[in-house]
Each structure stands twice: as structure tokens, then as C-alpha cells.
Amino acid sequence: MKPVLLLLPGLMCDAAVWAPQVAHLSEHAQCVVADYGLRDSLEAMARQVLASTDAPRFAMAGHSMGGHGALVLALRHPGLYGSVSAFSPIVSLNTPPMVATSLAPVIVTVIA
């Protein structure tokens, strides 16, 4: 059985953004591209991402906002992932809304 690789596109992107990687990696992994659908919050998108596969452990990669989501999910659910990669993630510890709503609570939990 091939390992599962969950791919998270950026916020205004879809599966097409990962098409070249899926074409090359499908020989080695079961590639699943997350579809956020009409979700209207980051929490709803995260739930959708986690529902994209029933594999007990998987690799995850995301770019742009998908990279941000990959990092946050990895910090919140560390036991689910064999590896996590974020390409050009949206991460700014100096931007109050980003820190207050996503990364800061997770970082505090990890550090504590």
C-alpha cells in the first residue's frame, strides 16, 4: 500500500496547482489534494482537510495559505503526520490577527 500524501492548495487555488507534482509522485504515494469547497473559515477548512483521508498517518504539504494550514494542523495534531512541508506559507508572528487566531495558541501549547 502506498503512503498517503495530502496536498493543500493555497486559498484561491484548487487541485490544478498540484497537478504536476501529483503526476510525478503518484507512482510513489497516494496523492490526495484537499478541496476546501465552500468552507468559510479556517477551522472549517481544517476539518475538511482532516476528513480528506482515513489513513491513520500521512504526509502533508501545503503552499501559501495551504502551507499555513499544514503547519497549524501539524502543531495541533502531531501524531497524524509522518512529515509536513510548507512552501511559502502565510506566517507572520508580527501580524496580530494571524497570531491571535491561529499560531500563538498552538505555539504556547507546544512551548508549555
DSSP file (Angstrom, degrees, kcal/mol; ACC not computed):
  #  RESIDUE AA STRUCTURE BP1 BP2  ACC     N-H-->O    O-->H-N    N-H-->O    O-->H-N    TCO  KAPPA ALPHA  PHI   PSI    X-CA   Y-CA   Z-CA
    1    1 A M              0   0    0      0, 0.0    29,-0.0     0, 0.0     0, 0.0   0.000 360.0 360.0 360.0 133.2    0.0    0.0    0.0
    2    2 A K        -     0   0    0      1,-0.1    27,-0.2    27,-0.1     2,-0.1  -0.444 360.0-107.6 -74.3 147.2    1.3    3.4   -1.0
    3    3 A P        -     0   0    0      0, 0.0    27,-3.1     0, 0.0     2,-0.4  -0.397  36.7-112.4 -68.6 155.4    1.7    6.1    1.7
    4    4 A V  E     -a   30   0A   0     53,-0.4    55,-2.7    25,-0.2     2,-0.5  -0.773  25.9-167.0 -93.7 132.3   -0.8    8.9    1.6
    5    5 A L  E     -ab  31  59A   0     25,-2.5    27,-2.7    -2,-0.4     2,-0.6  -0.965   7.6-158.3-118.5 111.9    0.4   12.4    0.7
    6    6 A L  E     -ab  32  60A   0     53,-3.2    55,-2.5    -2,-0.5     2,-0.5  -0.811   8.3-160.0 -93.4 123.2   -2.2   15.1    1.4
    7    7 A L  E     -ab  33  61A   0     25,-3.1    27,-2.8    -2,-0.6    55,-0.2  -0.904   3.0-159.1-110.2 126.5   -1.6   18.3   -0.6
    8    8 A L  E     - b   0  62A   0     53,-3.1    55,-1.8    -2,-0.5    58,-0.1  -0.906  10.3-151.6-108.3 113.6   -3.1   21.6    0.5
    9    9 A P        -     0   0    0      0, 0.0     6,-0.1     0, 0.0    55,-0.0  -0.301  30.8 -89.3 -74.6 165.7   -3.5   24.3   -2.2
   10   10 A G    >   -     0   0    0     55,-0.2     3,-1.8     4,-0.2    54,-0.1  -0.192  49.9 -91.8 -66.4 169.1   -3.4   28.0   -1.5
   11   11 A L  T 3  S+     0   0    0      1,-0.3    -1,-0.1    -3,-0.1    25,-0.1   0.849 124.8  35.5 -57.6 -43.1   -6.7   29.7   -0.6
   12   12 A M  T 3  S+     0   0    0      2,-0.0    -1,-0.3     0, 0.0     2,-0.2   0.129 108.7  85.6 -99.3  21.1   -7.6   30.8   -4.1
   13   13 A C    <   -     0   0    0     -3,-1.8     2,-0.2     2,-0.0     0, 0.0  -0.674  54.8-164.0-115.9 169.5   -6.2   27.7   -5.8
   14   14 A D    >   -     0   0    0     -2,-0.2     3,-1.7    21,-0.1     4,-0.4  -0.628  52.2 -60.4-135.5-162.7   -7.5   24.2   -6.5
   15   15 A A  G >> S+     0   0    0      1,-0.3     3,-1.3    -2,-0.2     4,-0.5   0.738 119.2  75.2 -59.6 -24.7   -6.2   20.8   -7.4
   16   16 A A  G >4 S+     0   0    0      1,-0.3     3,-1.0     2,-0.2    -1,-0.3   0.825  86.0  62.7 -58.8 -31.3   -4.7   22.2  -10.7
   17   17 A V  G <4 S+     0   0    0     -3,-1.7    -1,-0.3     1,-0.3     4,-0.2   0.797 109.6  39.8 -66.1 -27.4   -1.9   23.9   -8.7
   18   18 A W  G <> S+     0   0    0     -3,-1.3     4,-2.8    -4,-0.4     3,-0.3   0.399  85.1 105.7 -99.0   0.9   -0.6   20.4   -7.6
   19   19 A A  H <X S+     0   0    0     -3,-1.0     4,-2.4    -4,-0.5     5,-0.2   0.869  78.8  48.8 -54.4 -45.3   -1.2   18.6  -10.9
   20   20 A P  H  > S+     0   0    0      0, 0.0     4,-1.5     0, 0.0    -1,-0.2   0.912 114.6  45.8 -62.9 -39.7    2.5   18.5  -11.9
   21   21 A Q  H  > S+     0   0    0     -3,-0.3     4,-2.9     2,-0.2     5,-0.3   0.911 111.8  51.3 -68.4 -41.6    3.5   17.1   -8.5
   22   22 A V  H  X S+     0   0    0     -4,-2.8     4,-2.0     1,-0.2    -1,-0.2   0.910 107.1  54.8 -60.9 -41.8    0.7   14.6   -8.5
   23   23 A A  H  < S+     0   0    0     -4,-2.4    -1,-0.2    -5,-0.2     4,-0.2   0.886 117.1  35.8 -59.2 -39.5    1.7   13.4  -11.9
   24   24 A H  H  < S+     0   0    0     -4,-1.5     3,-0.4    -5,-0.2    -2,-0.2   0.813 121.7  43.4 -84.6 -31.9    5.3   12.7  -10.7
   25   25 A L  H >X S+     0   0    0     -4,-2.9     4,-2.1     1,-0.2     3,-1.9   0.650  87.6  86.2 -91.7 -15.2    4.5   11.5   -7.2
   26   26 A S  T 3< S+     0   0    0     -4,-2.0    -1,-0.2     1,-0.3    -2,-0.1   0.744  82.8  62.6 -61.1 -23.0    1.6    9.2   -7.9
   27   27 A E  T 34 S+     0   0    0     -3,-0.4    -1,-0.3    -4,-0.2    -2,-0.1   0.803 117.2  28.7 -67.4 -28.2    3.9    6.3   -8.6
   28   28 A H  T <4 S+     0   0    0     -3,-1.9     2,-0.3     1,-0.2    -2,-0.2   0.645 126.7  24.4-108.2 -20.6    5.2    6.5   -5.0
   29   29 A A  S  < S-     0   0    0     -4,-2.1     2,-1.0   -27,-0.2   -25,-0.2  -0.979  74.2-110.1-146.7 154.4    2.3    7.9   -3.0
   30   30 A Q  E     -a    4   0A   0    -27,-3.1   -25,-2.5    -2,-0.3     2,-0.5  -0.791  44.1-151.8 -83.2 104.4   -1.5    8.1   -3.0
   31   31 A C  E     -a    5   0A   0     -2,-1.0     2,-0.5   -27,-0.2   -25,-0.2  -0.680  16.4-176.1 -86.9 127.4   -1.8   11.8   -3.6
   32   32 A V  E     -a    6   0A   0    -27,-2.7   -25,-3.1    -2,-0.5     2,-0.6  -0.982  11.5-155.0-124.0 118.3   -4.9   13.5   -2.2
   33   33 A V  E     -a    7   0A   0     -2,-0.5   -25,-0.2   -27,-0.2   -18,-0.1  -0.837  23.5-122.9 -95.8 123.3   -5.5   17.2   -2.9
   34   34 A A        -     0   0    0    -27,-2.8     2,-0.5    -2,-0.6    15,-0.1  -0.356  18.4-155.6 -64.5 139.6   -7.7   18.8   -0.3
   35   35 A D        -     0   0    0     13,-0.1   -21,-0.1     1,-0.1    -1,-0.1  -0.963   6.8-168.8-117.9 111.2  -10.8   20.5   -1.6
   36   36 A Y    >   -     0   0    0     -2,-0.5     3,-1.9     1,-0.2    -1,-0.1   0.670  20.9-174.3 -74.9 -15.8  -12.0   23.3    0.7
   37   37 A G  T 3   -     0   0    0      1,-0.2    -1,-0.2     3,-0.0     8,-0.0  -0.302  62.9 -28.4  57.5-135.9  -15.3   23.6   -1.1
   38   38 A L  T 3  S+     0   0    0      2,-0.0    -1,-0.2     7,-0.0    -2,-0.1   0.050  88.9 148.8-101.8  24.4  -17.4   26.5    0.1
   39   39 A R    <   -     0   0    0     -3,-1.9    -3,-0.0     1,-0.1     3,-0.0  -0.339  32.1-161.4 -60.0 139.7  -15.9   26.4    3.7
   40   40 A D        +     0   0    0      1,-0.0     2,-0.3     2,-0.0    -1,-0.1   0.260  63.2  46.9-113.5  12.1  -15.9   29.9    5.1
   41   41 A S  S  > S-     0   0    0      1,-0.1     4,-2.3     0, 0.0     5,-0.2  -0.987  78.1-118.5-147.4 158.2  -13.5   29.7    7.9
   42   42 A L  H  > S+     0   0    0     -2,-0.3     4,-2.5     1,-0.2     5,-0.1   0.873 115.8  54.3 -63.5 -35.8  -10.0   28.3    8.5
   43   43 A E  H  > S+     0   0    0      2,-0.2     4,-2.2     1,-0.2    -1,-0.2   0.918 108.8  47.6 -64.3 -42.5  -11.4   25.9   11.2
   44   44 A A  H  > S+     0   0    0      2,-0.2     4,-2.1     1,-0.2    -2,-0.2   0.894 112.1  50.4 -65.4 -39.2  -14.0   24.5    8.7
   45   45 A M  H  X S+     0   0    0     -4,-2.3     4,-2.6     2,-0.2    -2,-0.2   0.907 108.9  52.1 -63.4 -41.2  -11.2   24.1    6.1
   46   46 A A  H  X S+     0   0    0     -4,-2.5     4,-2.5     1,-0.2    -2,-0.2   0.913 108.8  49.6 -62.5 -42.6   -9.1   22.3    8.6
   47   47 A R  H  X S+     0   0    0     -4,-2.2     4,-1.5     1,-0.2    -1,-0.2   0.907 111.3  49.9 -61.9 -40.6  -11.9   19.9    9.4
   48   48 A Q  H  < S+     0   0    0     -4,-2.1     4,-0.5     2,-0.2    -2,-0.2   0.907 109.5  51.3 -63.8 -42.3  -12.4   19.3    5.7
   49   49 A V  H >< S+     0   0    0     -4,-2.6     3,-1.6     1,-0.2     4,-0.3   0.940 109.8  48.8 -60.2 -47.8   -8.7   18.6    5.2
   50   50 A L  H >< S+     0   0    0     -4,-2.5     3,-0.6     1,-0.3    -1,-0.2   0.793 109.4  53.6 -65.2 -26.4   -8.6   16.1    8.1
   51   51 A A  T 3< S+     0   0    0     -4,-1.5    -1,-0.3     1,-0.2    -2,-0.2   0.525  86.5  86.2 -83.0  -5.2  -11.7   14.4    6.6
   52   52 A S  T <  S+     0   0    0     -3,-1.6     2,-0.3    -4,-0.5    -1,-0.2   0.698  98.2  24.2 -70.7 -18.7   -9.9   14.0    3.2
   53   53 A T    <   -     0   0    0     -3,-0.6    -1,-0.1    -4,-0.3     5,-0.0  -0.993  53.8-155.2-144.7 150.3   -8.3   10.8    4.2
   54   54 A D        +     0   0    0     -2,-0.3    -1,-0.1     3,-0.0    -3,-0.0   0.251  55.5 128.5-106.0  11.3   -8.9    8.0    6.6
   55   55 A A        -     0   0    0      1,-0.1     3,-0.1   -52,-0.0    -2,-0.1  -0.428  61.7-135.9 -64.6 138.9   -5.2    7.0    6.7
   56   56 A P  S    S+     0   0    0      0, 0.0     2,-0.3     0, 0.0    -1,-0.1   0.820  89.5  13.1 -68.6 -29.3   -4.0    6.7   10.4
   57   57 A R  S    S+     0   0    0     24,-0.0   -53,-0.4     2,-0.0     2,-0.3  -0.991  75.9 162.3-142.8 145.8   -0.8    8.6    9.4
   58   58 A F  E     - c   0  81A   0     22,-2.2    24,-1.7    -2,-0.3    25,-0.6  -0.976  36.7-106.7-155.6 166.0    0.1   10.6    6.3
   59   59 A A  E     -bc   5  83A   0    -55,-2.7   -53,-3.2    -2,-0.3     2,-0.4  -0.707  34.7-162.8 -93.4 152.0    2.5   13.1    4.9
   60   60 A M  E     +bc   6  84A   0     23,-2.0    25,-2.3    -2,-0.3     2,-0.4  -0.999  12.6 177.9-140.6 139.3    1.2   16.6    4.2
   61   61 A A  E     +bc   7  85A   0    -55,-2.5   -53,-3.1    -2,-0.4     2,-0.3  -0.997   6.6 175.6-138.4 143.2    2.4   19.5    2.1
   62   62 A G  E     -bc   8  86A   0     23,-1.9    25,-3.1    -2,-0.4     2,-0.4  -0.983  15.1-149.6-143.9 155.3    0.9   22.9    1.6
   63   63 A H  E >   - c   0  87A   0    -55,-1.8     3,-2.1    -2,-0.3    25,-0.2  -0.957  64.8 -20.4-127.2 150.3    1.7   26.1   -0.2
   64   64 A S  T >> S-     0   0    0     23,-2.2     4,-1.8    -2,-0.4    26,-1.3  -0.364 140.7  -2.4  57.0-126.2    0.7   29.7    0.6
   65   65 A M  H 3> S+     0   0    0      1,-0.2     4,-2.5     2,-0.2    -1,-0.3   0.838 138.2  58.0 -63.5 -30.1   -2.4   29.5    2.9
   66   66 A G  H <> S+     0   0    0     -3,-2.1     4,-2.3     2,-0.2    -2,-0.3   0.846 103.6  52.6 -65.2 -33.2   -2.3   25.8    2.5
   67   67 A G  H <> S+     0   0    0     -3,-0.5     4,-2.2    20,-0.3    -2,-0.2   0.890 108.3  50.1 -67.2 -40.1    1.2   25.9    3.9
   68   68 A H  H  X S+     0   0    0     -4,-1.8     4,-2.5     2,-0.2    -2,-0.2   0.937 111.5  48.8 -60.6 -46.8   -0.1   27.9    6.9
   69   69 A G  H  X S+     0   0    0     -4,-2.5     4,-2.9     1,-0.2     5,-0.3   0.895 108.6  53.6 -61.1 -40.7   -2.8   25.3    7.3
   70   70 A A  H  X S+     0   0    0     -4,-2.3     4,-2.3     2,-0.2    -1,-0.2   0.920 110.9  46.2 -60.9 -44.1   -0.3   22.4    7.1
   71   71 A L  H  X S+     0   0    0     -4,-2.2     4,-2.1     2,-0.2    -2,-0.2   0.931 114.4  46.5 -64.7 -45.9    1.8   24.0    9.9
   72   72 A V  H  X S+     0   0    0     -4,-2.5     4,-2.2     1,-0.2    -2,-0.2   0.932 114.1  47.6 -64.0 -45.5   -1.1   24.7   12.2
   73   73 A L  H  X S+     0   0    0     -4,-2.9     4,-2.4     1,-0.2    -1,-0.2   0.898 111.0  52.4 -62.1 -39.9   -2.6   21.2   11.7
   74   74 A A  H  < S+     0   0    0     -4,-2.3    -1,-0.2    -5,-0.3    -2,-0.2   0.891 111.8  45.4 -64.2 -38.7    0.8   19.6   12.3
   75   75 A L  H  < S+     0   0    0     -4,-2.1    -1,-0.2     1,-0.2    -2,-0.2   0.853 117.6  43.6 -72.6 -33.7    1.2   21.5   15.6
   76   76 A R  H  < S+     0   0    0     -4,-2.2    -2,-0.2     1,-0.2    -1,-0.2   0.777 129.0  25.4 -81.6 -27.2   -2.3   20.8   16.7
   77   77 A H    ><  +     0   0    0     -4,-2.4     3,-1.8    -5,-0.2     4,-0.4  -0.496  69.1 162.5-134.7  63.3   -2.3   17.1   15.7
   78   78 A P  G >   +     0   0    0      0, 0.0     3,-0.8     0, 0.0    -1,-0.1   0.755  69.1  63.1 -62.6 -25.9    1.3   15.9   15.7
   79   79 A G  G 3  S+     0   0    0      1,-0.2    -5,-0.1   -22,-0.0    -2,-0.0   0.612  92.9  64.6 -75.1 -10.7    0.6   12.2   15.8
   80   80 A L  G <  S+     0   0    0     -3,-1.8   -22,-2.2    -6,-0.1     2,-0.4   0.704  91.4  72.3 -83.7 -19.4   -1.2   12.2   12.5
   81   81 A Y  E <   -c   58   0A   0     -3,-0.8   -22,-0.2    -4,-0.4     3,-0.1  -0.817  45.4-173.3-114.6 135.5    1.8   13.1   10.3
   82   82 A G  E    S-     0   0A   0    -24,-1.7     2,-0.3    -2,-0.4   -23,-0.2   0.782  88.5  -6.3 -82.5 -32.3    4.9   11.3    9.2
   83   83 A S  E     -c   59   0A   0    -25,-0.6   -23,-2.0     2,-0.0     2,-0.4  -0.980  61.5-157.9-158.0 154.8    6.1   14.6    7.6
   84   84 A V  E     -c   60   0A   0     -2,-0.3     2,-0.4   -25,-0.2   -23,-0.2  -0.999   8.6-174.8-138.6 132.9    4.9   18.1    7.0
   85   85 A S  E     -c   61   0A   0    -25,-2.3   -23,-1.9    -2,-0.4     2,-0.5  -0.986   5.3-166.4-128.5 139.7    6.2   20.6    4.4
   86   86 A A  E     -c   62   0A   0     -2,-0.4     2,-0.6   -25,-0.2   -23,-0.2  -0.986   4.6-162.1-127.8 122.7    5.1   24.2    4.0
   87   87 A F  E    S-c   63   0A   0    -25,-3.1   -23,-2.2    -2,-0.5   -20,-0.3  -0.914  76.5 -22.1-108.2 118.0    6.0   26.1    0.8
   88   88 A S  S    S-     0   0    0     -2,-0.6    -1,-0.2   -25,-0.2   -21,-0.2   0.925  89.3-166.7  49.2  52.1    5.8   29.9    1.1
   89   89 A P        -     0   0    0      0, 0.0     2,-1.2     0, 0.0   -24,-0.2  -0.306  28.1-112.6 -69.6 153.4    3.4   29.6    4.0
   90   90 A I        +     0   0    0    -26,-1.3     2,-0.4   -27,-0.0    -2,-0.0  -0.739  62.2 144.5 -82.2  97.3    1.4   32.6    5.2
   91   91 A V        +     0   0    0     -2,-1.2     2,-0.3    12,-0.0     3,-0.0  -0.965  15.0 158.6-142.6 121.6    3.0   33.0    8.6
   92   92 A S    >   -     0   0    0     -2,-0.4     3,-1.3     3,-0.2     7,-0.2  -0.874  20.6-169.7-144.6 109.7    3.7   36.3   10.3
   93   93 A L  T 3  S+     0   0    0     -2,-0.3    -1,-0.1     1,-0.2     6,-0.0   0.555  90.5  60.8 -74.8  -5.1    4.2   36.3   14.0
   94   94 A N  T 3  S+     0   0    0      1,-0.1    -1,-0.2    -3,-0.0    -3,-0.0   0.470  82.8  88.1 -97.2  -3.7    4.1   40.1   13.8
   95   95 A T    X>  -     0   0    0     -3,-1.3     4,-2.2     1,-0.2     3,-0.6  -0.844  69.4-152.0 -99.1 106.0    0.5   40.2   12.4
   96   96 A P  H 3> S+     0   0    0      0, 0.0     4,-3.2     0, 0.0     5,-0.3   0.836  90.4  50.5 -50.0 -46.8   -1.9   40.3   15.4
   97   97 A P  H 3> S+     0   0    0      0, 0.0     4,-2.1     0, 0.0     5,-0.2   0.914 112.9  47.6 -61.5 -39.0   -4.9   38.6   13.7
   98   98 A M  H <>>S+     0   0    0     -3,-0.6     4,-1.5     2,-0.2     5,-1.3   0.928 117.2  42.3 -64.6 -45.1   -2.7   35.7   12.5
   99   99 A V  I  <>S+     0   0    0     -4,-2.2     5,-1.6    -7,-0.2    -1,-0.2   0.941 116.4  46.7 -67.6 -47.6   -1.0   35.2   15.8
  100  100 A A  I  <5S+     0   0    0     -4,-3.2    -1,-0.2    -5,-0.2    -2,-0.2   0.849 119.8  37.2 -66.2 -35.2   -4.2   35.6   17.9
  101  101 A T  I  <5S-     0   0    0     -4,-2.1    -1,-0.2    -5,-0.3    -2,-0.2   0.646 132.5  -0.1 -97.3 -14.2   -6.4   33.3   15.8
  102  102 A S  I  X5S+     0   0    0     -4,-1.5     4,-0.8    -5,-0.2    -3,-0.2   0.580 122.3  31.0-138.2 -67.4   -4.0   30.5   14.8
  103  103 A L  I  ><S+     0   0    0     -5,-1.3     4,-3.1     1,-0.2     5,-0.3   0.898 105.2  62.2 -77.6 -40.8   -0.4   30.2   15.6
  104  104 A A  H  ><S+     0   0    0     -5,-1.6     4,-2.8    -6,-0.3     5,-0.3   0.917 104.2  47.0 -57.4 -49.7    0.0   31.8   19.0
  105  105 A P  H  > S+     0   0    0      0, 0.0     4,-1.7     0, 0.0    -1,-0.2   0.882 116.5  46.5 -60.5 -34.4   -2.3   29.4   20.9
  106  106 A V  H  X S+     0   0    0     -4,-0.8     4,-2.4    -3,-0.2    -2,-0.2   0.925 112.5  48.4 -71.6 -44.6   -0.5   26.4   19.3
  107  107 A I  H  X S+     0   0    0     -4,-3.1     4,-2.8     1,-0.2     5,-0.3   0.916 110.7  51.5 -63.0 -43.0    3.0   27.7   19.9
  108  108 A V  H  X S+     0   0    0     -4,-2.8     4,-2.5    -5,-0.3    -1,-0.2   0.911 110.9  49.0 -59.7 -42.0    2.2   28.5   23.5
  109  109 A T  H  < S+     0   0    0     -4,-1.7    -2,-0.2    -5,-0.3    -1,-0.2   0.912 112.9  46.7 -63.9 -43.1    0.9   24.9   23.9
  110  110 A V  H  < S+     0   0    0     -4,-2.4    -2,-0.2     1,-0.2    -1,-0.2   0.905 115.9  44.4 -66.8 -41.9    4.0   23.4   22.3
  111  111 A I  H  <        0   0    0     -4,-2.8    -2,-0.2     1,-0.2    -1,-0.2   0.879 360.0 360.0 -71.6 -37.9    6.4   25.5   24.4
  112  112 A A     <        0   0    0     -4,-2.5    -1,-0.2    -5,-0.3    -2,-0.2   0.492 360.0 360.0 -69.1 360.0    4.5   24.9   27.6
